Amino acid sequence: MTAYVVAQISIHDRARYDRYVAGFLPTLRAYSGRLLAAQEQPQVLEGDWDREKVILLAFPDQAQALAWAASGEYQAIAADRLAASEGPVLLIQGYT
């Protein structure tokens, strides 16, 4: 069953965040992940939103998503994201 990762972040160190982005896609593809959407300043339809960017990823299943997040390849670049941005990252199980 497809699993989704949703990140809602604010970026405070653009250079370091851009370094993270430069290495991101190869780590994702290695775990059959797909980047479905990434947008800064999305249109808010309801409620308040205090972040700058939203990212939506898809994986074949929850196990692949967790394996990617824990992988050495991702962890090697994740330090830049954690230092350059803040905000929640959620794992969501899709429907069949």
N, C-alpha and C positions, 0 to 999 in steps of 0.2 A: 504494500500500500504506500503510495507516495507520501513523503514527509517534506515539510516546508520549514525553512529557516527564515525568520523575519527579524531584521535588525532595524532599530530606530535610533539614529545617532546624531550627536552634535560633534563637529570637528573643531578642535582648537589648535592643531598643528598641521597645517595643510601639507607641508613638505614631507613630513613623516607619514602622514596618511597616504599621500601619493606613492611613496615607496612601498607601502603595504599593497596598494592597488596593483602596482606593477607586477607583483609576484602572486597575485590572488588566483587568477583563472587557471593556471596549471595545477594548483592544489585542488581546486574544485573538480576539474575534469578527471583527475586521477581517481576520484571516488564516485564517478558517474553523476556528479552534481551539475546543475544548470543554473545559470544566472537568468532569472525571469524578468526582473525589473530592478532598476537602481535609479533613484531620482532625488536630486536636491530640491528643496522647496516644493514638495508636492502640494496640490490643492487640497485643503482641508474642507471636507463636506459637512462634518458635524463635530462639535466639541472643540476643545482646546488641544493644541499640539505644540510642544515646546522643543522639538528637535529640528534638525536641518536636512536630514537625508533618511530615506527608507530604502532597504535592500530586501529583495525576495529571491530566495534560492529554492530549488527543488532537488530532491534526491529520490532514488527508487524506493527507499524505505528508511525507517528510523535508524536501523543499524548502520547503513551507509553514511547517514548524516552524522551520527555519533563518532564513527570511525574517522571521518574527515576532520571533525572538530578536535579530536584527540591526536591526530597524526603528527608525526615529526615535521612533515612538510608544512602543514598549516601553522603549527606552533612556532616554527622558525620565523614566520612573518607576523604572527598575531601580536607579538610584543609591540610592533610599531602601531598596530591599530589600537591596542589598549592604551598606549602612551599618547596617541594623537586624537582620540575621540572618546566619547562616553555615551552610554545608553544601553538599553536592554537588547538582548538577542534571544529570540524565542524559538523553540522547536515545536512544530504543530503537525499533528497526524492528519493526513487527508482522508477524505471519504472514499469508499469503494464505489 
